[in-house]
Amino acid sequence: MTDPVDLTNCDREPIHIPGSIQPHGAMLVCDPSSYRVQFASENLARTIGHDRDPLGAELSAIIGPEAAHDVRNAAAQAGGSQIAGIVLAARLPRTEDLFDLIVHQHGGRTFVEIEPSDRSGKSAEDALETTQKLIRRIGRESEVQSIVRSAARLVRGMLGYDRVMVYQFLHNGAGRVIAEAKRPNLGSFLGQHFPASDIPVQARSLYLANTIRMIADASYAPVRLVPPLGAGETPVDMTFAQMRSVSPIHCEYLANMGVHASLSISIVVDGELWGLIACHHAVPKVTPLPLRIGAELFGQYCSLQIALAERREEVTAAKLASERLDQIVSRLNSEAPLAENLRSHLPDLAALIDCDGAALWSAGEWTAVGAAPPSAAAPVLIEKLRAQGAADAIWWTQNLQGLLGSEHYGRSVAGVLAAPLSSTSRDYLLFFRSEEAHELEWAGEPIKISLSTPQGERLSPRGSFELWREEVRGLARPWTRAEQAVAEAIRTYLRDVVLRHSERSAEEHSRLEHRRRILNDELNHRVKNIIALVKSIAQQTGAHAQSVADYTVSLEGRLRALAFAHDQSLAGQNSGDLATLIEAEAGLYRYRGAPERVVLSGRPVRLDDRAFGAVALVIHELMTNAAKYGALSLPTGCVEISWGIAENGGCEIDWVEVGGPKVEPPQRTGFGSRLIQSTLAYDLGGGAEIKYLPGGVQARLTIPARHLALIAAGAPAQPRSEARRTSLEGLDVLLVEDQSLIAMDLEDTLRQLGAREVRAFPSVAEAIHCLAEFTPHIAVLDFNLGTETSEAVAERLEARQAPFIFATGYGDSVMLPSRFAYAPVIRKPVSAIALAAKIAEALGAALPRPRS
């Protein structure tokens, strides 16, 4: 008797043991001790020219002693099944071609995957450099939506796929496309939902275990492993194999979307699969191994940035809730019972979270405001919450009707967020939301069709991805992680209040109060410290990496260590340059139109690891305070920072604020001020002297000589300055540039200069097509576009009296047509200052013209 055909059939498909691989490479499965071949892909001879039977042979007899030696070393260095060892550009016997080798161990077997090296001429160092640029770019973003938008655009620029989507998994297992970068002629999936069945449970497990997955040709014919398994022999588990064959159902799914090649990068947050960066291409496409390694690293860094952004939102919301709770508690009547106090302030508590109603269950009594269940329904609800595990932790649902099936729930009261207030009396503070009736947009109707095949009944993926709308009723809007963090902050705070009003021992009360204060201080500073440290780790790791593989191991290890350090601050990994440290902080407070807000000067000084971390914290605190309360809080204010070597050999840093609001000495010393005063004194034996003068804060920081790792000779660093930038406010710009990363840089710079719209194209044909219906106020033309020049575009712009400038990477040797001698020329790499000056020159020479 066969199982009925339903969505669980897909969940039970053993996709980790397909017994075959994709044909863009070959595979050898070896004994982990002897490295003798146990299984081989049928295309081995065709791939590497080895025409003898490989079974039972030593690995060195097939790929050569040198390559086999490198594979063994790579496997030893990887140290585990989840980390693949890499050998790039290996030379094998019987062929002149170079091959990339990937080795990992799993399930008592050693897997060696062999694929041809990239023949485009790009080196592994090129891939490393591209990855570093993308990591630096994504590091500039601080909110989840801006992170994923940039990630889609950057990955498409890096890998060249037709469409790149960022796909986020929702609480119910379905997914939604939250960012997209694509070819202009493709339809959009942005904002559309995909059912949970599109990515079955076991596929999600593989995405979590193996964070990058490439399908080079969805219409491929699988290549079998030989020999076939013997009776009782354990199947070959390819969970971590990059060439693992693909489920036929998934290949059919891609074909129905018009996709012939794909690549997925997992986004993992807090150990869970948060989403995917999904790349689709209309024709077969093999992404070289060095670029895949870089893309996987980018995905790991992007995951960390998303985690930090979510934590920042949670911490900010929880901090605000704690401040408002302080105000509420300050108004409590100390003579009245606690339950009575909380009931009288229930409307104030309800205002802490976006909800339609709230209720308090305390000592068996029900008090409610707004949209909430009647008191008669309360006991059943409370018992259900306890059964769901809501006695000791925050718990929520958006579907109370589905949970309780009562007439009290549905339209008016649809969802609940429950915060237990004590572990002894089972008191609860409950927040309720009403139904949010809305239309859900799906990428095709979320169904699968049962088909009869010679192998039996199976499900077929849907054949249409046209927009399909579904009306949703009876559900509340889901509670966000930030709202859950607020509820947790309320729970912690009110439990503390309950404790203070109870008859528990003074010792227990003192311990919990001290812990709460420490946690509050940690909440104020954890996120900003982690962000600064992540940037330092990524940049320093890249600067010292010897290869892509080295960069992979180093960065992954450091990021993993940082992720586990929830309650600590980490110092820099190596001795740090003082100017670089201060410049990194200063750059956050300079912006267009006011480049002189932070002025630096001083001789080159390097700090040891201990001093580098301490000074980073102090400078960050001073910058933050200046931005909140001091000179940087006004457009006219500025900060001057200078440093030098004192007579005793130590370093002195002078901080002077001018042009800010009138300064008054603080009435109390906050955590940040204590941090500034104590860090240098206690950690380094130095000091920090702060003067709150009416005209601006002044400070002198001293660092003992023993913490100066290196004092380099040379001229003092010059104060940073920039030329006044020309405003492009309200102007439209045409950009023609065939290098994607350079185009993205120029587009960002033009927008920073105020451009209203920037239309960027990589070729003459696309630019001319655009000019048929668009006339820019100014154009920036890369003169050399591969095999063509932008001369034809310039001719059309000239006919419309539209000003333009040429950009070139060939220095003074570029030969521009003489008739365009009047056009300004800018040399690559392009700085914002130079670009602004050339645009001003071109606009100044332009004649007025009508807009078309």
N, C-alpha and C positions, 0 to 999 in steps of 0.2 A: 504494500500500500504506500503510495507516494504522499509526501506532504502537500497540503493545499498551497496554491501559488498566491503568495502575498508579498508585502514589502520585506518580510523577514527572510525571504529567499536570498535577496541581495546581501543582507547582513550576514548570512551563513556562507557566502561564497568564499572559498579558501584562497584569496588573492595573494597570500604570502608564499604559497607553494605552487606556482603555476607550472613548474617543470620546463620552462622555456624562457628565452630572453628576447629583447628587441634586437634587430639585425644590424644596428649601427656599430656594433663591436662584438667581441667574443668573450667567453668566460671559461675559466678553469677552476674546478673545485678540488682542493687538495687536502690530504691529511695534515693536520696542524703541526705534527712532530717531524715527519719525514719529508713533507712537501712533495709526496708522490700524488699524481693526479688520480682522483676517484671518478670525476665526471668532467666532461668537456662539451662545449657547444658544437653543434654540427658544422658551423661555419668557420671553425678554427683555421683549417687549411686555406680557405678562401681569404681570410682576414690577414694572416701573418705568413702564409706560404709554407707552413709546416704540414707536410703531406704524410707523415708517419702516424701510426696509431698512438695517441698520447696517453691512453689509459695505462696506469701503472708506471709510467715514466716519471723521473724526477723533473721538477719544474725547470731546473737549469738546462735540461736536455731540450726543452721546447723554446724557452725565451732567451737562453744563453746564460753563462755563469755570472756576468756582470749585472744584467738586469735582475736575475734571481737573487743576487746578493743585495741589491737595492730594495727589492720587494721585502725580503726578510727584515732588513733594517727599518723600513717604513712600517711594517706590521708591529715590530717591537716598540717603536716610538709612539704609535697610536695608542697602544696599551689597553684597548677595549673594543668590543664589537660595535659600539655606537660611533666611534671615531675612525674614519677611514684613513689609511696611510696612502700617500700619493707619491708617485714617481713620474715626473714629467719628461717628455721628449726622450724616451728610452730607445736605444738602438737594439734591434733584435736580429738574430741570424736569418739568412735567406731572404732579406728584404732591405731595400734602401730607405723605406719609409720610417718615420719616427712614430712612436706610440706613447700614449699616456696610460699608466697602469694605476689601478685602484685596488687596494688590498684591505680586507677586513676579516675578522673571525667571528663566527656565530654558530651556535648549535653544534659545537664540536667539529667544525669544518673551517677551512681557510678559503676565502673566495678571492680570486684574482681576475679583475675585469680589464679588458684590453680594448682600447679604442684609438683610432688614428689621431695623431696630434693635429692641432690647428694648422692649416696650410695657408692661412691668410697673411702670414708674415708677422702677426702680432705676437708679442712675447708674453710670458707670465708676468713680467714686470709691468707691461702695459695694463694687464688686468688688475694688478695690485694698485697701480696709480689711479685707475678709474674707480676702483672700490673706495680708495681713500677720499677721492673727491665727492663721491656720493654720500659717504658717511659724514663728511664735514657739512654737506648741504642739509642733510636730514637733521643734523644736530642743531641747526638754527631754529627748528620748529618746536613749539612748546604745547600745542593743543592737538588732540587726537585727529580732528578733521584736517588740519593743515599738514600733519605728519603723513596721513594716508594719501592726501592729494599729491604731495610732493613725491611720495614713494612710487605711486603709479607712474608719474611723469618721468622720474629718474630711472626706474627699472626699464621703461620702454626705451629711453635714450641709451641705456647701457646695453641692452640685449637685442633691440631692434624688432620686437614682435609687433604684429598688427594691432593687437589690443592687449592692454594690461589693466586688470581690475583688482581692486582690493575688496575682498569678500569677507564680511564679518559674520561669525556665527552668533545667533541670537539665543536667548535663554531656553527656547523650546526646540532647539536643534536645527531650525530653519536658518537660512542665511540671507544676507542682503548685500547688494553691491553699494559700497559707500564712497568709492572713488574710481575713476576710470580715465585712462589715456588711450587714444585710439587714432586710427586713420580717419580723416574727415568724412570719407564716403561710407563708413560703417554705421549701422544703427547703434543706439546706445542701450546699455543695460543698467545705467546708473539709477539707483533708487529702487530697482526691482528686487523681488524676493525669489529665492529658490528653496524648494521643500527639503526637509531633512533627508528624505530618501535619495536625493541626488548624490549625496556623499554618505554611503552606508557606514555603520559603526566601525567595522574593521578597517575601512579605508581611512577613517579619521585617526585610528590608532597608528596606522602606518605613517600618516602625515606628521604625527607627533614624534614617532621614533626616527623617521628619515625626513629631514626638514627641507629637502629639495628633491624634486621629481620631474624628470624630462621624458616626454613622449615625442620622439623625433618624427615619426610618421604614423598617424593613427590608422592608416590602411595597411600596415605592414603584415607580413606573414611571420608568425612566431618561429624562432629557431630553437629546436629541442635540445635538451641536455641528454647526452648518452653516457653510459648505457641506460636502458629503462630500469626503474627500481625493481629490486628483487622482492620476493615474498617476505613480508615482515620488515622490510628495510625502511628506515625513517626518511620521509620526504625531505628534499633539499629546501630548507627554509631561507628564502631570499628577502626577508624583511628589510635588511639594510643594503641590498644590492641596488645599484643605480640603474642597471640594465634590466631589472626584473620585468617580465612580461606583464601586459596590461589586461585587465578584465575585458572580454569581448563586449560586454554590455557597456562599459565605459567608452570603448572605441566607437561603438554605435552612437552613443550619446554625443560624442564630439563631432562625429560625421553629421548628425542631425543639426548641429549648430553651424555647420560649414567650416569646421576647424580640422586642420590636418596635422598640426603640431602644437604641443602645449608644454608649458613649464610652470610648476607650482612651487612657491616658496612659503613655508609655514611661518605664521606669526604666533609665537608661543608666549603667553603672559601668565606668570605664576604657575608654571607647569601645566597649563591647560591650553588647548588649541583655540586661540582667540579668533583666528581667521587665516586667510590665504592671500598671497599675491599671485593671481592667476594670469598667466600669459598665453595668448592664443595667436595662431598664425594660419593663414589660408593655404599655405603650401608646406611641404615637409621642411623641417629646419633642425639642424644639429647645432646646439650651443656648445662651444668648446669647453673642456673641463676647467681651465683657469678662470673663465668667466663664470662658470657655475659655482666654483668655490667662492669667488667674489660676491656673487648674488646671494649665496647662503650666508656669508658674513654680514652682508647688508641687511638681510632678513633678521638676523640675530640682533643687530644694533637697532633696527627699526622696532623690533619687539620690545627692547628695553626702553626705547624712547616712548612708546605707547604706554608701557607700564608706569613710567615716571609721570607722564601726563595725567593718567588716571589717578595716580596717588596724589598728585598736586591738587587736582580737583577735589578729591576726597578730603585731603587735609585742610584745604581752604574752607570747604563747607562745614567740616567738623569744628574748625576753629571759630567760625562765625556763630555756629550753634552754641558753642561753649560760652562765648561772650554774652549772647542773649540769655542763656541760662543763668549766668552770673547775675544779670539784671533781674530775672524772675525770682531767683532764690533770695536776692537781697530784699525783696518785698514780702517774703513769707512772714507770717506771724509766728514768732518763736514760742508763743504760749499755746498756740492751737495744735491739735494733733496733725501729724504729717499728712494723712489721707485727706483731711479736710482742707489743708493748704493746697494740695495738688488739685483737688476737685475745683476749688475756687479759681485756680489759675489754668484750668484746662484749655480755654480759648487761646491763652498765650502759648501754651505748649503746642497746640495744633498749628499755630502760625510758624513754627520752626521748620515744617516740611510742607511741600506743595501737596495738599490733600483737600478733600471735600468734607471731611468730618473726622472726629476723634472720639475716643472713649477711654476711660480709666476703669480697670477692674481691680479693686483693692478691698481686702477683707470681705470678699463675697458681695460687694456692692458695686453696681454698675452706674457710671455717670457718663453721659454722652453729649456732644455738641455737633451740629451740622448733620450731614448725611451719615447715619450710623444705624446698626440693627437695634431693634427694641430690646428692652431689658430682659424680656422673656426668652429671647434667643441667645442671650449672653452665656449661660452655663454650657450649652452645647458647643458654642464656638470656642470657649476657653478649653474645654476638654479635648476638642479636636486639635487645637494648637499644641497642647501638651503631647498628644499622640504623634504630632508631626515633628517633634524635637525642638519646639519653640520655648522650652523651659529655661534653657541656659544660653540661648543665642538668638540673634535677630533672624526672623523668618518672614517670608512674604509669599503672596500669590496674587495673580491678576484675575483669578477665576474662582471666586468663593462659591458661586452656584454649582460649578462642577465638583467642588470639594464637599459641599454640604447638601446640595440638592434641595434647598429650602426656598419657600416663596419670599423669604426676607432678602434674598440676594439676587442680583441680576442687573437691573437698570440703575437703581439708586445707589446700591452698595454692591460693587463688583469685585474690588480688590482690597487687601489688607496688608499692612506692614506692622508686625508685632514686635514690641520691645519688652522683654521680661525685666521687671524692676527688682526682683529679689529671687534668691534660690531657695528660700524657706517658705514664704507665704504664697508664692505663685501669683504675685500681682503683675498686671500688664498695663502698658500704655499702648493703645492701638490707633493707627492712622488708617483711614478708609478713603477709597477713591470710587467715584461713580463710573458707570459704563462710558467708554469712549468709542462710540460707533464711528467706523471709518471704512474706507475702501483700501484693500491691500492689493498692491500691484505685483503680480507674479510674472516671471519670465516663462510664459506658457502655462497652460492649465496643469496643476501639480498632480498628475496621475501617471501611472504606468500601465501598459497593456499586456495582457497575457497572450503568448504565442505558442502554438504547437510546433515542436521541432522533432527531428529524429531522436534526439536525446531526452525528449519529454517536454513538459510545460515549463516555460521560463518567462520572465518579465522582459518587456522591451521598453527602453526609455522613450519618453514622449518625443514626437517628431516635430513639434512646433514650439518655437520660443517667442512667438508673437505675444505682445502684452495682453494679459488676462487679469481682469479685476474681480475681486471677491469682497462681498460686504461682510464685515465682522461685527457681531453684536454680543453683548453680555460680558465683554472683557474690559478690564481697566487698563490704563496705560501702565506698562511695567515700571517697577521701582528701580531707579538707576543705582549704580554702585556708589555714587556720591550721596544719594539719598539714604542708602543703607549705612554709609559711613556716618551720616548725621544721626540716624537712629541709634547706631552703636555708641556715638558720643553722648547722646541723651541717656541711654541705658547706663553707661559707665558713670555719668555725672549724677543721675538720680539714685543709682545704687549707693553712691557715696553719701548722698543726702539721707537716704534711708538708714545707712549705717550710723551717721552722726546723730540721728534721732532715736536710735535703738539703745538697748542696755548692754551692748557688747563692750568688751574691755577697752580701756583707753589705749592700750598697747596695739590692739588690732586696728583701731581707728587711726592711730598715728601712722602705722605702716601703710595703710591704703591711701591716706591723704598724701603722704610723701611720694608714693608711687604715681598718683595722679598728677602731681606737680611735675615730676620728672617726665612723664609722658607728654604733658602739654608743652614743655620746653622742647622736647624732641620733635613734636609735630611742627613747631614753628621753624625748625632749621633743617630737618632731614632732607626734604626734597631739593632745596637749593644746593646743599652740599653735594648730594649725589649727582646732580646735573653737572656741576663744575668738575667733579672727579671723573665722570664718564668721558667728558670731552678731553681731559688731560690724558687719561689712559689710552683712548683711541688714537690721539695724535702721537703720543710717545711710542706706542707700540708700532705704528706705521713707520715712524722715523727710524726705528732700530731694526726693523724686519729685514732678514736676508733673502727671503723667498716667500712665495704665496703660501706654501705649506707652513713655514715658520710663523708667518703672520696669522694663519688660521689658528694654530695651537696657542700662540701667545695671547691673542685678543680674546679667544673663547675662554681661556682660563681666567684671565683678569676680569672679564665681564661676569663670569660665574661667581667669582669671589666677591665682587661688588654686590651682586644680587642677594647674596646671603648675609651681607653686613648691614642688617636692618637698623641696628641701634649704635652704629659706630661711624666715625669719620675716618677716611683713608688718606694718608699722605701721598704725594707723588711717588712714582716708582723709581725715579732717578733724581740726581741733583738737578735743581731747576734754576733757570735764569730769572733773576728778579724782574728785569724789564719785560720779559715775555709774560710773566705772571700778571703784572699790573696792567699791561696792554690788553690782555684777554678780558679783564674786568672792565677796563675803560671803554673798550669797543662797544659794550652793551649800552652805553649812555651817550654815544655820539650818534647824530642823525643828520639827515640832509638839512642844510641851512644853518647848522650850528656845529661845525666840526671841531671848534676850539673849546668845547665844554669841558674837556679833560685834557690837560697839557702835561706831558711827561718830560723829565730831563734827568740824566744821571749817568755815571760811568758803568760799564759792564760789571755785574756782580752775580755770582752763582751761589746758591744756598744748598746746604745739605738737605737730605730728605726730611728730617725733623723740622728744620726751620721753614722749608718750603710749604709744608702742610699748615703750620701755624700762621705764617704770614698770609697764605691764601685765605684762611678764615677771617683774619683781621681786616685785610683789604676789602673783602666781600662785605663785611659788616659796615665798614666806613662808607663804601659806595652805596649800599642799601639805605643807610641812614641819611646820606646826602640827597638821595633821590626822593625819600619820603618827607624829610623835614628841612633839609639844608639847601645848599646852593643849586643842586641839580633839580630841585622841585620847581624852579622858575626858569623860563626861557633865557633870562639874562645872566643866570649864574654860571660859574665855572669852578673847577677844582684844579689846583696846581700841585703836582706831586714831583718831588725831587729827592734824590738820594746821593749819598757819598760815603767815603771811608773816614771815620773819625781818627783822632790821634792814637787812640788805644787799639786800633786795628779793626774795631767793630764797624757795623754799617748803621747809618742813621737815615731814616726816611722822614721827610717833612711833608705834611699834608696841610694845604691852605685852601679854604673855601672863600670865594668872594662873589658879590652880586646876588646873594640869596636873601631870604627874609631875615628880619632881625632875629638874632639868636638870644634865647633866654636859657640859663642853666636848667637842666632837668630837675624836677622835684624829687624824683626817685631814680634809683639805678635799676634799669631793666636787665633782662638776660643778655641782650646783645652787648650792652655796655660792659657788663661783667666779663663777657667773653673777650672783648677787646683788651680790657685791663689785665685779665689774668692769664691769657694764653701765652703772651710773650714772656711774662714774669715767671710763671710756674713751669712752662714747658721748656723755655730756652735760657732762663736766667737773664733776660733782657728787661725791657720796660716799655710802657706806653703812657705818654703824658698828653692829656687832652685839655684844651682851653676853649671854653664856650664864650668867645668874644662877641660883642654885639654885631660886628661886621661879618662874622663867619667863624665857623669852627676851625681851630688849628690843632694839629697833633704832631708829636714827634715819637717815632717808633725806633727803638734801639735793639740791635741784634748783635750778640757777642761774637768776637772774631772766630771762636772755635766752630761756629756754625757756617762760616763762609768757606765752602768747598773749593772755590776758585775765584780769584779776582783777575780778570783779563785786562791786559793793558790795552789802551786805545783811546780814541776820542770819546768825549761824553756823548750819550745818546741825545739826539736833537728832539726838541718838542715836536709832537705830531701836528701837522697842519694840512689843510686841504684848501684848494682854490674854491672860490664861490661858485656854486653850481647854477647853471642856467635852468630855469623852471620850464618844464614841458606841460604844465597844467592845461588840460583841455585839448591837447594836440594828439593826433593819430599818427602812428609811425609804421612804416613798412620796413621789415628786416629780412634781408636775404643772406643766409649763411648756411653752408652745407655741413658743418660740423655740429652735431646735436648739442654737445655740452657747451661749446662756445655760444651757440644760439641761445641756450637757456640762460647763460651768464649775461649776455647782452640784453635779453628780454627783461631779466630781473633788474639790471641797472637802469634801463629806460623807464621802467615802472617806478623805480626809486626816484628818478628825476621828475616824476609827475605825469608821465604819458598816460592819456586816457585809454588808448587802445594800442596794442602792438600786434601786428599780423606778421608772423614769421613763416618763411618758406625756404626749402633747401635747394630749389632749382629755378632756372630762368622761366621754364614753362609755367610752373605754378604761380610765380610772381606775376607774370604777364596776364595769366588768367584772372588773378585777383584784381589787377588794374582795370579790367573791363568794367568793374562796378564800384571801384574804390579809389579815391585819390587821397594820398596821405599828405599831411602837413610837412613831413620830413621823412627821408628814407636813409637807411644805413645799408650799404651794399658791399658784401665781400666780393672783391673783384675777381679772384680766382676761385671758380666753383668746380673743382675736379677737372673735367675735360672741356669745360666751357668757361666763359666769363660773363659778368653781369652787364656787359656793354649794351645789350639790347634793352634791358630794363632801364638803364640810364637814359637811353634815347627816348623812351616813352615818357619818362618823368620830365625830361627836358621839354618835350613837346607840350606838356601840361603846365610848365613853369613851376613844377614841384621841386623844391631843393633836395639835394642828396649829398651824402659823403661816401667816399670809398674807404673800405677797410682792407688791409693786406698784411699777410705775414711774411712778405718777401723783402721787407726793409726798403731801402732806397733803390733797389735794383728793379722794382716793378715797373713795367712799361705801360703807362696809361695812354690812351688815345689823346692826341694833342688837343682835340676839340673839347675835351673835358678838363683842360688844364686849370680851369677856374674852380673846380670842385675840390673841397678840402679832402685830405687823405690822412687817415689815422693808422698807426702801426700797431700790430698785435704783439703782445697781449694788450688788450684795451683796458685802461683804467677809467673810473667814473669821471675823474677830473679832466682827462684828455678828451673823453667823449663829449662831456658838457661843453668844453671849449670849441671843439670842431662843429658841434651842432649850432652853437651860438654864431659861429662864423658863417655857416651855411644859411641860417635863418636871417642873418643880417643882410646877406646879399640877395635874398629872394625877393621877387616882385609880388605884389598882391595878386591874388588869383581867385576866381569864383570857386566855390565848393561844388563838386558833382555828386 
